[in-house]
Amino acid sequence: MPTDDVARFLHALSPAHREEVRHQPRERQEKLAAAWEKELREDTALDTLSELSPAAAESEAARRVIEGPS
C-alpha cells in the first residue's frame, strides 16, 4: 500500500483518471491529494462506506475530487 498522499490518491483513482493525474505537475497532484484527504475526512456520507469497505470509500472520494459530486 502506498504511503505518501499522492501515491495513495493515485492508487484510489480509476485507471483512466490515474493516467490523467500522473501527467499533471506534481504541485497539482499534491493539491488534488489534499482535496481527497479533506473529502475523506469531512464527508459524513463516506463514513458508512468506509466502515464497509475502506477501499471503496477512498475510490469514491477520489472520483468526487476529479469529477465533482454526482
PDB file of N, CA, C, O and CB in Angstrom:
ATOM      1  N   MET A   1       0.851  -1.173   0.000  1.00  0.00           N
ATOM      2  CA  MET A   1       0.000   0.000   0.000  1.00  0.00           C
ATOM      3  C   MET A   1       0.896   1.235   0.000  1.00  0.00           C
ATOM      4  O   MET A   1       1.809   1.329   0.821  1.00  0.00           O
ATOM      5  CB  MET A   1      -0.968  -0.001   1.226  1.00  0.00           C
ATOM      6  N   PRO A   2       0.651   2.193  -0.913  1.00  0.00           N
ATOM      7  CA  PRO A   2       1.460   3.419  -0.970  1.00  0.00           C
ATOM      8  C   PRO A   2       1.340   4.223   0.330  1.00  0.00           C
ATOM      9  O   PRO A   2       0.297   4.209   0.983  1.00  0.00           O
ATOM     10  CB  PRO A   2       1.028   4.288  -2.170  1.00  0.00           C
ATOM     11  N   THR A   3       2.405   4.914   0.691  1.00  0.00           N
ATOM     12  CA  THR A   3       2.378   5.664   1.945  1.00  0.00           C
ATOM     13  C   THR A   3       2.271   7.174   1.766  1.00  0.00           C
ATOM     14  O   THR A   3       1.693   7.834   2.629  1.00  0.00           O
ATOM     15  CB  THR A   3       3.603   5.355   2.732  1.00  0.00           C
ATOM     16  N   ASP A   4       2.794   7.749   0.696  1.00  0.00           N
ATOM     17  CA  ASP A   4       2.653   9.200   0.567  1.00  0.00           C
ATOM     18  C   ASP A   4       1.267   9.529  -0.002  1.00  0.00           C
ATOM     19  O   ASP A   4       0.673   8.724  -0.719  1.00  0.00           O
ATOM     20  CB  ASP A   4       3.779   9.789  -0.343  1.00  0.00           C
ATOM     21  N   ASP A   5       0.762  10.727   0.329  1.00  0.00           N
ATOM     22  CA  ASP A   5      -0.610  11.103  -0.016  1.00  0.00           C
ATOM     23  C   ASP A   5      -0.894  11.043  -1.508  1.00  0.00           C
ATOM     24  O   ASP A   5      -1.957  10.571  -1.911  1.00  0.00           O
ATOM     25  CB  ASP A   5      -0.896  12.486   0.485  1.00  0.00           C
ATOM     26  N   VAL A   6       0.025  11.506  -2.325  1.00  0.00           N
ATOM     27  CA  VAL A   6      -0.191  11.491  -3.780  1.00  0.00           C
ATOM     28  C   VAL A   6      -0.265  10.057  -4.278  1.00  0.00           C
ATOM     29  O   VAL A   6      -1.134   9.730  -5.086  1.00  0.00           O
ATOM     30  CB  VAL A   6       0.938  12.258  -4.517  1.00  0.00           C
ATOM     31  N   ALA A   7       0.625   9.203  -3.812  1.00  0.00           N
ATOM     32  CA  ALA A   7       0.610   7.804  -4.240  1.00  0.00           C
ATOM     33  C   ALA A   7      -0.680   7.119  -3.809  1.00  0.00           C
ATOM     34  O   ALA A   7      -1.259   6.353  -4.579  1.00  0.00           O
ATOM     35  CB  ALA A   7       1.821   7.053  -3.671  1.00  0.00           C
ATOM     36  N   ARG A   8      -1.132   7.385  -2.597  1.00  0.00           N
ATOM     37  CA  ARG A   8      -2.393   6.801  -2.116  1.00  0.00           C
ATOM     38  C   ARG A   8      -3.566   7.307  -2.948  1.00  0.00           C
ATOM     39  O   ARG A   8      -4.463   6.537  -3.294  1.00  0.00           O
ATOM     40  CB  ARG A   8      -2.617   7.136  -0.623  1.00  0.00           C
ATOM     41  N   PHE A   9      -3.561   8.596  -3.269  1.00  0.00           N
ATOM     42  CA  PHE A   9      -4.619   9.179  -4.094  1.00  0.00           C
ATOM     43  C   PHE A   9      -4.628   8.533  -5.479  1.00  0.00           C
ATOM     44  O   PHE A   9      -5.682   8.139  -5.978  1.00  0.00           O
ATOM     45  CB  PHE A   9      -4.432  10.710  -4.216  1.00  0.00           C
ATOM     46  N   LEU A  10      -3.458   8.426  -6.092  1.00  0.00           N
ATOM     47  CA  LEU A  10      -3.364   7.801  -7.415  1.00  0.00           C
ATOM     48  C   LEU A  10      -3.864   6.364  -7.374  1.00  0.00           C
ATOM     49  O   LEU A  10      -4.537   5.908  -8.299  1.00  0.00           O
ATOM     50  CB  LEU A  10      -1.917   7.841  -7.928  1.00  0.00           C
ATOM     51  N   HIS A  11      -3.540   5.660  -6.315  1.00  0.00           N
ATOM     52  CA  HIS A  11      -3.977   4.271  -6.166  1.00  0.00           C
ATOM     53  C   HIS A  11      -5.506   4.172  -6.081  1.00  0.00           C
ATOM     54  O   HIS A  11      -6.089   3.192  -6.545  1.00  0.00           O
ATOM     55  CB  HIS A  11      -3.337   3.647  -4.916  1.00  0.00           C
ATOM     56  N   ALA A  12      -6.150   5.173  -5.495  1.00  0.00           N
ATOM     57  CA  ALA A  12      -7.609   5.164  -5.317  1.00  0.00           C
ATOM     58  C   ALA A  12      -8.358   5.523  -6.597  1.00  0.00           C
ATOM     59  O   ALA A  12      -9.551   5.246  -6.716  1.00  0.00           O
ATOM     60  CB  ALA A  12      -8.002   6.131  -4.216  1.00  0.00           C
ATOM     61  N   LEU A  13      -7.664   6.138  -7.556  1.00  0.00           N
ATOM     62  CA  LEU A  13      -8.318   6.564  -8.798  1.00  0.00           C
ATOM     63  C   LEU A  13      -8.557   5.405  -9.759  1.00  0.00           C
ATOM     64  O   LEU A  13      -7.890   4.372  -9.695  1.00  0.00           O
ATOM     65  CB  LEU A  13      -7.482   7.626  -9.485  1.00  0.00           C
ATOM     66  N   SER A  14      -9.525   5.605 -10.652  1.00  0.00           N
ATOM     67  CA  SER A  14      -9.719   4.649 -11.743  1.00  0.00           C
ATOM     68  C   SER A  14      -8.492   4.745 -12.654  1.00  0.00           C
ATOM     69  O   SER A  14      -7.799   5.763 -12.645  1.00  0.00           O
ATOM     70  CB  SER A  14     -11.059   4.938 -12.543  1.00  0.00           C
ATOM     71  N   PRO A  15      -8.215   3.702 -13.436  1.00  0.00           N
ATOM     72  CA  PRO A  15      -7.030   3.744 -14.311  1.00  0.00           C
ATOM     73  C   PRO A  15      -6.995   4.952 -15.244  1.00  0.00           C
ATOM     74  O   PRO A  15      -5.935   5.550 -15.429  1.00  0.00           O
ATOM     75  CB  PRO A  15      -6.969   2.489 -15.136  1.00  0.00           C
ATOM     76  N   ALA A  16      -8.122   5.319 -15.829  1.00  0.00           N
ATOM     77  CA  ALA A  16      -8.147   6.468 -16.750  1.00  0.00           C
ATOM     78  C   ALA A  16      -7.823   7.762 -16.018  1.00  0.00           C
ATOM     79  O   ALA A  16      -7.028   8.568 -16.501  1.00  0.00           O
ATOM     80  CB  ALA A  16      -9.520   6.584 -17.433  1.00  0.00           C
ATOM     81  N   HIS A  17      -8.431   7.966 -14.860  1.00  0.00           N
ATOM     82  CA  HIS A  17      -8.160   9.177 -14.088  1.00  0.00           C
ATOM     83  C   HIS A  17      -6.728   9.176 -13.553  1.00  0.00           C
ATOM     84  O   HIS A  17      -6.094  10.227 -13.462  1.00  0.00           O
ATOM     85  CB  HIS A  17      -9.157   9.305 -12.929  1.00  0.00           C
ATOM     86  N   ARG A  18      -6.229   8.006 -13.205  1.00  0.00           N
ATOM     87  CA  ARG A  18      -4.853   7.897 -12.696  1.00  0.00           C
ATOM     88  C   ARG A  18      -3.868   8.416 -13.734  1.00  0.00           C
ATOM     89  O   ARG A  18      -2.977   9.200 -13.407  1.00  0.00           O
ATOM     90  CB  ARG A  18      -4.515   6.431 -12.324  1.00  0.00           C
ATOM     91  N   GLU A  19      -4.021   7.990 -14.972  1.00  0.00           N
ATOM     92  CA  GLU A  19      -3.122   8.443 -16.027  1.00  0.00           C
ATOM     93  C   GLU A  19      -3.258   9.950 -16.255  1.00  0.00           C
ATOM     94  O   GLU A  19      -2.264  10.646 -16.466  1.00  0.00           O
ATOM     95  CB  GLU A  19      -3.405   7.681 -17.329  1.00  0.00           C
ATOM     96  N   GLU A  20      -4.478  10.438 -16.211  1.00  0.00           N
ATOM     97  CA  GLU A  20      -4.717  11.876 -16.386  1.00  0.00           C
ATOM     98  C   GLU A  20      -3.981  12.677 -15.313  1.00  0.00           C
ATOM     99  O   GLU A  20      -3.325  13.673 -15.619  1.00  0.00           O
ATOM    100  CB  GLU A  20      -6.231  12.185 -16.338  1.00  0.00           C
ATOM    101  N   VAL A  21      -4.089  12.245 -14.067  1.00  0.00           N
ATOM    102  CA  VAL A  21      -3.455  12.963 -12.954  1.00  0.00           C
ATOM    103  C   VAL A  21      -1.944  12.811 -13.003  1.00  0.00           C
ATOM    104  O   VAL A  21      -1.227  13.761 -12.689  1.00  0.00           O
ATOM    105  CB  VAL A  21      -3.989  12.455 -11.606  1.00  0.00           C
ATOM    106  N   ARG A  22      -1.442  11.650 -13.387  1.00  0.00           N
ATOM    107  CA  ARG A  22       0.013  11.442 -13.466  1.00  0.00           C
ATOM    108  C   ARG A  22       0.677  12.409 -14.436  1.00  0.00           C
ATOM    109  O   ARG A  22       1.849  12.745 -14.268  1.00  0.00           O
ATOM    110  CB  ARG A  22       0.320  10.009 -13.885  1.00  0.00           C
ATOM    111  N   HIS A  23      -0.054  12.858 -15.446  1.00  0.00           N
ATOM    112  CA  HIS A  23       0.512  13.770 -16.433  1.00  0.00           C
ATOM    113  C   HIS A  23       0.447  15.233 -15.985  1.00  0.00           C
ATOM    114  O   HIS A  23       0.906  16.119 -16.705  1.00  0.00           O
ATOM    115  CB  HIS A  23      -0.209  13.607 -17.753  1.00  0.00           C
ATOM    116  N   GLN A  24      -0.107  15.484 -14.830  1.00  0.00           N
ATOM    117  CA  GLN A  24      -0.184  16.853 -14.317  1.00  0.00           C
ATOM    118  C   GLN A  24       1.046  17.147 -13.466  1.00  0.00           C
ATOM    119  O   GLN A  24       1.700  16.227 -12.974  1.00  0.00           O
ATOM    120  CB  GLN A  24      -1.483  17.067 -13.492  1.00  0.00           C
ATOM    121  N   PRO A  25       1.360  18.429 -13.291  1.00  0.00           N
ATOM    122  CA  PRO A  25       2.522  18.792 -12.461  1.00  0.00           C
ATOM    123  C   PRO A  25       2.354  18.280 -11.025  1.00  0.00           C
ATOM    124  O   PRO A  25       1.238  18.146 -10.525  1.00  0.00           O
ATOM    125  CB  PRO A  25       2.723  20.329 -12.455  1.00  0.00           C
ATOM    126  N   ARG A  26       3.476  18.003 -10.385  1.00  0.00           N
ATOM    127  CA  ARG A  26       3.465  17.466  -9.011  1.00  0.00           C
ATOM    128  C   ARG A  26       2.656  18.370  -8.073  1.00  0.00           C
ATOM    129  O   ARG A  26       1.923  17.875  -7.217  1.00  0.00           O
ATOM    130  CB  ARG A  26       4.915  17.314  -8.478  1.00  0.00           C
ATOM    131  N   GLU A  27       2.786  19.681  -8.231  1.00  0.00           N
ATOM    132  CA  GLU A  27       2.058  20.607  -7.360  1.00  0.00           C
ATOM    133  C   GLU A  27       0.543  20.390  -7.481  1.00  0.00           C
ATOM    134  O   GLU A  27      -0.167  20.395  -6.475  1.00  0.00           O
ATOM    135  CB  GLU A  27       2.419  22.071  -7.709  1.00  0.00           C
ATOM    136  N   ARG A  28       0.059  20.202  -8.690  1.00  0.00           N
ATOM    137  CA  ARG A  28      -1.377  19.943  -8.920  1.00  0.00           C
ATOM    138  C   ARG A  28      -1.772  18.592  -8.314  1.00  0.00           C
ATOM    139  O   ARG A  28      -2.846  18.465  -7.726  1.00  0.00           O
ATOM    140  CB  ARG A  28      -1.706  19.966 -10.448  1.00  0.00           C
ATOM    141  N   GLN A  29      -0.915  17.597  -8.455  1.00  0.00           N
ATOM    142  CA  GLN A  29      -1.187  16.293  -7.856  1.00  0.00           C
ATOM    143  C   GLN A  29      -1.312  16.406  -6.335  1.00  0.00           C
ATOM    144  O   GLN A  29      -2.187  15.789  -5.727  1.00  0.00           O
ATOM    145  CB  GLN A  29      -0.078  15.294  -8.225  1.00  0.00           C
ATOM    146  N   GLU A  30      -0.434  17.194  -5.737  1.00  0.00           N
ATOM    147  CA  GLU A  30      -0.472  17.386  -4.287  1.00  0.00           C
ATOM    148  C   GLU A  30      -1.748  18.097  -3.854  1.00  0.00           C
ATOM    149  O   GLU A  30      -2.315  17.762  -2.814  1.00  0.00           O
ATOM    150  CB  GLU A  30       0.749  18.178  -3.825  1.00  0.00           C
ATOM    151  N   LYS A  31      -2.205  19.072  -4.632  1.00  0.00           N
ATOM    152  CA  LYS A  31      -3.456  19.772  -4.311  1.00  0.00           C
ATOM    153  C   LYS A  31      -4.645  18.824  -4.419  1.00  0.00           C
ATOM    154  O   LYS A  31      -5.544  18.858  -3.579  1.00  0.00           O
ATOM    155  CB  LYS A  31      -3.657  20.984  -5.247  1.00  0.00           C
ATOM    156  N   LEU A  32      -4.655  17.985  -5.443  1.00  0.00           N
ATOM    157  CA  LEU A  32      -5.740  17.017  -5.590  1.00  0.00           C
ATOM    158  C   LEU A  32      -5.714  15.999  -4.450  1.00  0.00           C
ATOM    159  O   LEU A  32      -6.764  15.628  -3.926  1.00  0.00           O
ATOM    160  CB  LEU A  32      -5.640  16.299  -6.948  1.00  0.00           C
ATOM    161  N   ALA A  33      -4.535  15.553  -4.069  1.00  0.00           N
ATOM    162  CA  ALA A  33      -4.415  14.601  -2.962  1.00  0.00           C
ATOM    163  C   ALA A  33      -4.899  15.231  -1.659  1.00  0.00           C
ATOM    164  O   ALA A  33      -5.547  14.563  -0.853  1.00  0.00           O
ATOM    165  CB  ALA A  33      -2.957  14.123  -2.813  1.00  0.00           C
ATOM    166  N   ALA A  34      -4.593  16.506  -1.447  1.00  0.00           N
ATOM    167  CA  ALA A  34      -5.057  17.197  -0.246  1.00  0.00           C
ATOM    168  C   ALA A  34      -6.580  17.333  -0.254  1.00  0.00           C
ATOM    169  O   ALA A  34      -7.225  17.175   0.782  1.00  0.00           O
ATOM    170  CB  ALA A  34      -4.400  18.585  -0.135  1.00  0.00           C
ATOM    171  N   ALA A  35      -7.152  17.625  -1.419  1.00  0.00           N
ATOM    172  CA  ALA A  35      -8.613  17.710  -1.537  1.00  0.00           C
ATOM    173  C   ALA A  35      -9.240  16.346  -1.267  1.00  0.00           C
ATOM    174  O   ALA A  35     -10.303  16.257  -0.653  1.00  0.00           O
ATOM    175  CB  ALA A  35      -9.023  18.223  -2.941  1.00  0.00           C
ATOM    176  N   TRP A  36      -8.588  15.298  -1.722  1.00  0.00           N
ATOM    177  CA  TRP A  36      -9.058  13.932  -1.492  1.00  0.00           C
ATOM    178  C   TRP A  36      -9.045  13.604  -0.004  1.00  0.00           C
ATOM    179  O   TRP A  36     -10.017  13.062   0.522  1.00  0.00           O
ATOM    180  CB  TRP A  36      -8.190  12.924  -2.265  1.00  0.00           C
ATOM    181  N   GLU A  37      -7.951  13.930   0.672  1.00  0.00           N
ATOM    182  CA  GLU A  37      -7.859  13.704   2.119  1.00  0.00           C
ATOM    183  C   GLU A  37      -8.966  14.465   2.856  1.00  0.00           C
ATOM    184  O   GLU A  37      -9.578  13.937   3.785  1.00  0.00           O
ATOM    185  CB  GLU A  37      -6.471  14.137   2.648  1.00  0.00           C
ATOM    186  N   LYS A  38      -9.214  15.697   2.437  1.00  0.00           N
ATOM    187  CA  LYS A  38     -10.264  16.503   3.053  1.00  0.00           C
ATOM    188  C   LYS A  38     -11.635  15.868   2.820  1.00  0.00           C
ATOM    189  O   LYS A  38     -12.461  15.821   3.732  1.00  0.00           O
ATOM    190  CB  LYS A  38     -10.238  17.938   2.496  1.00  0.00           C
ATOM    191  N   GLU A  39     -11.876  15.385   1.615  1.00  0.00           N
ATOM    192  CA  GLU A  39     -13.140  14.720   1.286  1.00  0.00           C
ATOM    193  C   GLU A  39     -13.345  13.498   2.179  1.00  0.00           C
ATOM    194  O   GLU A  39     -14.439  13.279   2.700  1.00  0.00           O
ATOM    195  CB  GLU A  39     -13.167  14.305  -0.205  1.00  0.00           C
ATOM    196  N   LEU A  40     -12.301  12.712   2.352  1.00  0.00           N
ATOM    197  CA  LEU A  40     -12.391  11.524   3.207  1.00  0.00           C
ATOM    198  C   LEU A  40     -12.670  11.900   4.659  1.00  0.00           C
ATOM    199  O   LEU A  40     -13.431  11.220   5.348  1.00  0.00           O
ATOM    200  CB  LEU A  40     -11.100  10.709   3.121  1.00  0.00           C
ATOM    201  N   ARG A  41     -12.063  12.963   5.108  1.00  0.00           N
ATOM    202  CA  ARG A  41     -12.178  13.390   6.499  1.00  0.00           C
ATOM    203  C   ARG A  41     -13.526  14.039   6.809  1.00  0.00           C
ATOM    204  O   ARG A  41     -14.090  13.820   7.881  1.00  0.00           O
ATOM    205  CB  ARG A  41     -11.067  14.354   6.830  1.00  0.00           C
ATOM    206  N   GLU A  42     -14.044  14.840   5.867  1.00  0.00           N
ATOM    207  CA  GLU A  42     -15.192  15.683   6.162  1.00  0.00           C
ATOM    208  C   GLU A  42     -16.534  15.174   5.654  1.00  0.00           C
ATOM    209  O   GLU A  42     -17.570  15.588   6.174  1.00  0.00           O
ATOM    210  CB  GLU A  42     -14.956  17.009   5.605  1.00  0.00           C
ATOM    211  N   ASP A  43     -16.556  14.297   4.665  1.00  0.00           N
ATOM    212  CA  ASP A  43     -17.829  13.849   4.107  1.00  0.00           C
ATOM    213  C   ASP A  43     -18.393  12.709   4.945  1.00  0.00           C
ATOM    214  O   ASP A  43     -17.893  11.585   4.898  1.00  0.00           O
ATOM    215  CB  ASP A  43     -17.658  13.405   2.638  1.00  0.00           C
ATOM    216  N   THR A  44     -19.435  13.007   5.709  1.00  0.00           N
ATOM    217  CA  THR A  44     -20.014  12.004   6.598  1.00  0.00           C
ATOM    218  C   THR A  44     -20.685  10.868   5.837  1.00  0.00           C
ATOM    219  O   THR A  44     -20.841   9.777   6.385  1.00  0.00           O
ATOM    220  CB  THR A  44     -21.014  12.653   7.523  1.00  0.00           C
ATOM    221  N   ALA A  45     -21.084  11.092   4.598  1.00  0.00           N
ATOM    222  CA  ALA A  45     -21.694  10.026   3.809  1.00  0.00           C
ATOM    223  C   ALA A  45     -20.682   8.914   3.515  1.00  0.00           C
ATOM    224  O   ALA A  45     -21.068   7.768   3.287  1.00  0.00           O
ATOM    225  CB  ALA A  45     -22.260  10.591   2.495  1.00  0.00           C
ATOM    226  N   LEU A  46     -19.416   9.244   3.519  1.00  0.00           N
ATOM    227  CA  LEU A  46     -18.389   8.235   3.266  1.00  0.00           C
ATOM    228  C   LEU A  46     -18.078   7.399   4.502  1.00  0.00           C
ATOM    229  O   LEU A  46     -17.447   6.347   4.393  1.00  0.00           O
ATOM    230  CB  LEU A  46     -17.124   8.900   2.771  1.00  0.00           C
ATOM    231  N   ASP A  47     -18.517   7.856   5.685  1.00  0.00           N
ATOM    232  CA  ASP A  47     -18.221   7.121   6.916  1.00  0.00           C
ATOM    233  C   ASP A  47     -18.750   5.697   6.883  1.00  0.00           C
ATOM    234  O   ASP A  47     -18.023   4.755   7.196  1.00  0.00           O
ATOM    235  CB  ASP A  47     -18.802   7.848   8.105  1.00  0.00           C
ATOM    236  N   THR A  48     -20.007   5.537   6.507  1.00  0.00           N
ATOM    237  CA  THR A  48     -20.592   4.200   6.461  1.00  0.00           C
ATOM    238  C   THR A  48     -19.907   3.352   5.411  1.00  0.00           C
ATOM    239  O   THR A  48     -19.590   2.189   5.662  1.00  0.00           O
ATOM    240  CB  THR A  48     -22.091   4.275   6.178  1.00  0.00           C
ATOM    241  N   LEU A  49     -19.674   3.913   4.247  1.00  0.00           N
ATOM    242  CA  LEU A  49     -18.981   3.181   3.187  1.00  0.00           C
ATOM    243  C   LEU A  49     -17.585   2.783   3.646  1.00  0.00           C
ATOM    244  O   LEU A  49     -17.121   1.680   3.355  1.00  0.00           O
ATOM    245  CB  LEU A  49     -18.900   4.029   1.903  1.00  0.00           C
ATOM    246  N   SER A  50     -16.926   3.671   4.355  1.00  0.00           N
ATOM    247  CA  SER A  50     -15.584   3.396   4.845  1.00  0.00           C
ATOM    248  C   SER A  50     -15.583   2.226   5.820  1.00  0.00           C
ATOM    249  O   SER A  50     -14.653   1.420   5.826  1.00  0.00           O
ATOM    250  CB  SER A  50     -15.000   4.635   5.512  1.00  0.00           C
ATOM    251  N   GLU A  51     -16.622   2.132   6.642  1.00  0.00           N
ATOM    252  CA  GLU A  51     -16.712   1.016   7.580  1.00  0.00           C
ATOM    253  C   GLU A  51     -16.915  -0.302   6.837  1.00  0.00           C
ATOM    254  O   GLU A  51     -16.396  -1.340   7.248  1.00  0.00           O
ATOM    255  CB  GLU A  51     -17.858   1.246   8.578  1.00  0.00           C
ATOM    256  N   LEU A  52     -17.673  -0.256   5.740  1.00  0.00           N
ATOM    257  CA  LEU A  52     -17.938  -1.466   4.967  1.00  0.00           C
ATOM    258  C   LEU A  52     -16.767  -1.829   4.065  1.00  0.00           C
ATOM    259  O   LEU A  52     -16.406  -2.999   3.937  1.00  0.00           O
ATOM    260  CB  LEU A  52     -19.193  -1.290   4.134  1.00  0.00           C
ATOM    261  N   SER A  53     -16.180  -0.814   3.441  1.00  0.00           N
ATOM    262  CA  SER A  53     -15.074  -1.036   2.510  1.00  0.00           C
ATOM    263  C   SER A  53     -14.224   0.226   2.412  1.00  0.00           C
ATOM    264  O   SER A  53     -14.561   1.147   1.668  1.00  0.00           O
ATOM    265  CB  SER A  53     -15.603  -1.448   1.111  1.00  0.00           C
ATOM    266  N   PRO A  54     -13.137   0.272   3.152  1.00  0.00           N
ATOM    267  CA  PRO A  54     -12.271   1.457   3.090  1.00  0.00           C
ATOM    268  C   PRO A  54     -11.800   1.775   1.662  1.00  0.00           C
ATOM    269  O   PRO A  54     -11.726   2.945   1.285  1.00  0.00           O
ATOM    270  CB  PRO A  54     -11.059   1.254   3.993  1.00  0.00           C
ATOM    271  N   ALA A  55     -11.487   0.762   0.881  1.00  0.00           N
ATOM    272  CA  ALA A  55     -11.019   0.991  -0.496  1.00  0.00           C
ATOM    273  C   ALA A  55     -12.119   1.630  -1.342  1.00  0.00           C
ATOM    274  O   ALA A  55     -11.836   2.507  -2.158  1.00  0.00           O
ATOM    275  CB  ALA A  55     -10.559  -0.337  -1.140  1.00  0.00           C
ATOM    276  N   ALA A  56     -13.357   1.206  -1.160  1.00  0.00           N
ATOM    277  CA  ALA A  56     -14.479   1.782  -1.911  1.00  0.00           C
ATOM    278  C   ALA A  56     -14.686   3.243  -1.519  1.00  0.00           C
ATOM    279  O   ALA A  56     -14.963   4.082  -2.377  1.00  0.00           O
ATOM    280  CB  ALA A  56     -15.776   0.973  -1.664  1.00  0.00           C
ATOM    281  N   ALA A  57     -14.555   3.548  -0.246  1.00  0.00           N
ATOM    282  CA  ALA A  57     -14.701   4.935   0.206  1.00  0.00           C
ATOM    283  C   ALA A  57     -13.595   5.803  -0.379  1.00  0.00           C
ATOM    284  O   ALA A  57     -13.850   6.928  -0.809  1.00  0.00           O
ATOM    285  CB  ALA A  57     -14.682   5.013   1.747  1.00  0.00           C
ATOM    286  N   GLU A  58     -12.372   5.292  -0.398  1.00  0.00           N
ATOM    287  CA  GLU A  58     -11.259   6.050  -0.974  1.00  0.00           C
ATOM    288  C   GLU A  58     -11.476   6.280  -2.465  1.00  0.00           C
ATOM    289  O   GLU A  58     -11.211   7.371  -2.971  1.00  0.00           O
ATOM    290  CB  GLU A  58      -9.929   5.315  -0.740  1.00  0.00           C
ATOM    291  N   SER A  59     -11.954   5.266  -3.166  1.00  0.00           N
ATOM    292  CA  SER A  59     -12.216   5.402  -4.608  1.00  0.00           C
ATOM    293  C   SER A  59     -13.333   6.406  -4.878  1.00  0.00           C
ATOM    294  O   SER A  59     -13.238   7.213  -5.802  1.00  0.00           O
ATOM    295  CB  SER A  59     -12.583   4.039  -5.216  1.00  0.00           C
ATOM    296  N   GLU A  60     -14.380   6.354  -4.076  1.00  0.00           N
ATOM    297  CA  GLU A  60     -15.498   7.292  -4.249  1.00  0.00           C
ATOM    298  C   GLU A  60     -15.032   8.720  -3.987  1.00  0.00           C
ATOM    299  O   GLU A  60     -15.386   9.630  -4.735  1.00  0.00           O
ATOM    300  CB  GLU A  60     -16.673   6.928  -3.304  1.00  0.00           C
ATOM    301  N   ALA A  61     -14.252   8.924  -2.946  1.00  0.00           N
ATOM    302  CA  ALA A  61     -13.740  10.256  -2.650  1.00  0.00           C
ATOM    303  C   ALA A  61     -12.829  10.743  -3.768  1.00  0.00           C
ATOM    304  O   ALA A  61     -12.873  11.922  -4.121  1.00  0.00           O
ATOM    305  CB  ALA A  61     -12.989  10.257  -1.316  1.00  0.00           C
ATOM    306  N   ALA A  62     -12.016   9.877  -4.324  1.00  0.00           N
ATOM    307  CA  ALA A  62     -11.125  10.247  -5.430  1.00  0.00           C
ATOM    308  C   ALA A  62     -11.948  10.636  -6.655  1.00  0.00           C
ATOM    309  O   ALA A  62     -11.646  11.624  -7.325  1.00  0.00           O
ATOM    310  CB  ALA A  62     -10.160   9.079  -5.776  1.00  0.00           C
ATOM    311  N   ARG A  63     -12.982   9.862  -6.942  1.00  0.00           N
ATOM    312  CA  ARG A  63     -13.842  10.177  -8.088  1.00  0.00           C
ATOM    313  C   ARG A  63     -14.495  11.546  -7.893  1.00  0.00           C
ATOM    314  O   ARG A  63     -14.578  12.332  -8.837  1.00  0.00           O
ATOM    315  CB  ARG A  63     -14.927   9.083  -8.277  1.00  0.00           C
ATOM    316  N   ARG A  64     -14.955  11.831  -6.688  1.00  0.00           N
ATOM    317  CA  ARG A  64     -15.594  13.118  -6.411  1.00  0.00           C
ATOM    318  C   ARG A  64     -14.625  14.288  -6.607  1.00  0.00           C
ATOM    319  O   ARG A  64     -15.000  15.338  -7.128  1.00  0.00           O
ATOM    320  CB  ARG A  64     -16.146  13.133  -4.985  1.00  0.00           C
ATOM    321  N   VAL A  65     -13.405  14.093  -6.190  1.00  0.00           N
ATOM    322  CA  VAL A  65     -12.399  15.159  -6.343  1.00  0.00           C
ATOM    323  C   VAL A  65     -12.158  15.434  -7.822  1.00  0.00           C
ATOM    324  O   VAL A  65     -12.064  16.593  -8.226  1.00  0.00           O
ATOM    325  CB  VAL A  65     -11.064  14.771  -5.642  1.00  0.00           C
ATOM    326  N   ILE A  66     -12.057  14.391  -8.628  1.00  0.00           N
ATOM    327  CA  ILE A  66     -11.772  14.547 -10.057  1.00  0.00           C
ATOM    328  C   ILE A  66     -13.004  15.020 -10.840  1.00  0.00           C
ATOM    329  O   ILE A  66     -12.910  15.928 -11.666  1.00  0.00           O
ATOM    330  CB  ILE A  66     -11.267  13.225 -10.634  1.00  0.00           C
ATOM    331  N   GLU A  67     -14.146  14.403 -10.576  1.00  0.00           N
ATOM    332  CA  GLU A  67     -15.348  14.666 -11.367  1.00  0.00           C
ATOM    333  C   GLU A  67     -16.309  15.655 -10.721  1.00  0.00           C
ATOM    334  O   GLU A  67     -17.172  16.210 -11.401  1.00  0.00           O
ATOM    335  CB  GLU A  67     -16.065  13.385 -11.620  1.00  0.00           C
ATOM    336  N   GLY A  68     -16.173  15.880  -9.436  1.00  0.00           N
ATOM    337  CA  GLY A  68     -17.143  16.674  -8.710  1.00  0.00           C
ATOM    338  C   GLY A  68     -18.258  15.765  -8.209  1.00  0.00           C
ATOM    339  O   GLY A  68     -18.397  14.640  -8.690  1.00  0.00           O
ATOM    340  N   PRO A  69     -19.053  16.231  -7.253  1.00  0.00           N
ATOM    341  CA  PRO A  69     -20.129  15.397  -6.705  1.00  0.00           C
ATOM    342  C   PRO A  69     -21.166  15.074  -7.779  1.00  0.00           C
ATOM    343  O   PRO A  69     -21.428  15.881  -8.671  1.00  0.00           O
ATOM    344  CB  PRO A  69     -20.805  16.103  -5.512  1.00  0.00           C
ATOM    345  N   SER A  70     -21.743  13.893  -7.678  1.00  0.00           N
ATOM    346  CA  SER A  70     -22.762  13.499  -8.662  1.00  0.00           C
ATOM    347  C   SER A  70     -24.130  14.002  -8.284  1.00  0.00           C
ATOM    348  O   SER A  70     -25.098  13.758  -9.004  1.00  0.00           O
ATOM    349  CB  SER A  70     -22.803  11.993  -8.812  1.00  0.00           C
TER     350      SER A  70
END
